[in-house]
């Protein structure tokens, strides 16, 4: 049964899962879980945080599956939720940084053979990017994440966010200008 469900189109799996079919939802989770984890890992910089984000998104998706407007575009919907949850995690972490002290997770973000200087520089760069992304308006941040992190096309982003491709281009252009300005010290 499991192998058969892996061959079923997304729209049918979404329909079955929204009717309570857990096996159909598991097939969707197997199909898109690795993509979600990779996107969350690139944003959060941590495998553990990525796993937490994916788990939260899958719980949220199970509860809200009946709200999906375009079942065939479930991948984009899941990746958008993953991006939003990842950003939420970063914002929560930033608010609690003063209580927890400096972030020592830089070693989790760079290759194991890198030296301490590389880890510090990489950690500072990632932290700056996170802060710059968190400062973007929500619609620009979502477009940027879907394009640059998840690798979606302009048309896929437009469909996911229910906006025109021209709006996607405009939001991405404004986001990129802001990020270049904010990240000027890291060039």
C-alpha positions in Angstrom: 0.0 0.0 0.0 2.8 2.4 0.9 4.6 2.0 -2.4 1.3 2.5 -4.3 0.6 5.8 -2.5 4.0 7.1 -3.4 2.9 7.0 -7.0 -0.4 8.8 -6.5 -0.6 12.5 -7.7 -0.4 15.2 -5.0 -4.0 16.4 -5.6 -5.5 13.0 -4.9 -3.3 12.5 -1.8 -4.3 16.0 -0.5 -8.0 15.1 -1.0 -7.7 11.8 0.8 -5.6 13.3 3.6 -8.0 16.1 4.2 -10.7 13.4 4.6 -8.6 11.9 7.4 -6.6 9.3 5.5 -3.3 9.2 7.5 -1.6 7.0 5.0 -2.1 9.6 2.3 -0.7 12.3 4.6 2.3 10.1 5.4 2.9 9.7 1.7 3.0 13.5 1.3 5.3 13.8 4.3 7.7 11.3 2.9 7.6 13.0 -0.5 8.2 16.6 0.7 9.7 16.1 4.2 13.3 16.1 2.8 12.6 19.3 0.8 11.1 21.0 3.9 14.0 19.9 6.1 16.6 21.3 3.6 14.7 24.6 3.4 14.5 24.9 7.1 18.1 23.9 7.6 19.3 26.6 5.2 17.2 29.2 7.0 17.8 28.2 10.6 21.4 27.0 10.2 20.8 24.0 12.4 19.7 20.4 11.8 17.9 20.2 15.2 16.0 23.4 14.5 15.1 22.2 11.0 13.7 19.0 12.4 11.7 20.9 14.9 10.3 23.3 12.2 9.4 20.4 9.9 7.6 18.6 12.8 5.6 21.8 13.6 4.8 22.3 10.0 3.5 18.8 9.5 1.3 19.1 12.6 0.0 22.4 11.3 -0.5 21.0 7.7 -2.5 18.1 9.1 -4.8 20.4 11.0 -5.2 22.9 8.1 -5.1 20.6 5.0 -8.7 21.3 4.2 -7.8 25.0 3.7 -5.5 24.3 0.7 -6.9 26.1 -2.3 -4.9 24.3 -4.9 -4.2 20.6 -3.9 -1.8 20.1 -6.8 0.4 22.9 -5.4 0.9 21.2 -2.0 4.7 21.3 -2.3 4.7 25.1 -2.5 2.2 25.4 0.4 4.3 23.2 2.6 7.5 25.0 1.7 5.8 28.4 2.4 4.7 27.1 5.8 8.2 25.8 6.4 9.7 29.2 5.5 7.3 31.1 7.8 7.9 28.7 10.7 11.7 29.0 10.2 11.5 32.8 10.3 9.2 32.6 13.4 11.8 30.4 15.1 14.6 32.9 14.3 12.5 35.8 15.5 11.7 34.0 18.8 15.4 33.1 19.2 16.4 36.7 18.6 14.0 38.0 21.2 15.5 35.6 23.8 19.2 36.0 22.9 19.8 38.5 25.6 18.6 35.9 28.2 20.6 33.0 26.7 23.8 34.8 25.9 25.7 34.7 22.7 25.0 32.0 20.1 27.6 29.3 20.2 25.9 27.3 17.4 28.3 28.4 14.7 30.1 25.1 14.7 26.7 23.5 13.6 26.6 25.7 10.5 30.0 25.2 8.9 32.0 22.1 7.8 33.5 20.0 10.6 37.1 20.7 9.3 36.8 24.4 9.5 38.8 26.3 12.0 37.4 28.5 14.8 37.9 31.7 12.8 35.9 30.3 9.9 33.1 29.2 12.3 32.9 32.7 13.9 32.9 34.5 10.5 30.2 32.1 9.1 28.1 32.4 12.2 28.2 36.2 12.2 27.3 36.2 8.5 24.4 33.9 9.0 23.2 35.9 12.0 23.4 39.1 9.9 21.4 37.5 7.1 18.8 36.2 9.6 18.4 39.7 11.1 18.2 41.3 7.6 15.6 38.8 6.5 13.6 39.3 9.7 13.5 43.1 9.1 12.0 42.6 5.6 8.3 43.1 5.2 6.5 39.7 5.3 5.5 39.6 1.6 9.0 40.4 0.5 10.5 37.8 2.9 8.2 35.1 1.7 9.0 35.7 -1.9 12.7 35.8 -1.2 12.6 32.6 0.8 10.6 30.8 -1.9 12.9 31.9 -4.6 16.4 31.9 -3.0 16.0 29.2 -0.4 13.4 26.8 -1.9 14.4 27.5 -5.6 10.9 28.0 -6.9 10.2 29.7 -10.2 8.4 33.1 -10.4 5.2 31.3 -11.6 5.3 28.8 -8.7 5.8 31.6 -6.2 2.9 33.5 -7.7 0.7 30.5 -7.5 1.7 29.7 -4.0 1.1 33.3 -2.7 -1.9 33.9 -5.0 -0.3 37.0 -6.6 0.8 37.8 -10.1 4.3 36.9 -11.4 4.9 40.7 -11.9 4.2 41.2 -8.2 6.7 38.5 -7.3 9.4 40.2 -9.4 8.7 43.5 -7.7 8.8 42.1 -4.2 12.0 40.1 -5.0 13.6 43.2 -6.4 12.8 45.3 -3.3 13.9 42.5 -1.0 17.2 42.1 -2.8 17.9 45.8 -2.7 17.2 45.9 1.0 19.3 42.8 1.7 22.3 44.1 -0.3 22.1 47.4 1.7 21.8 45.6 5.0 24.5 43.1 4.2 27.0 45.6 2.7 29.6 44.8 5.4 29.6 41.2 4.3 30.6 41.7 0.6 
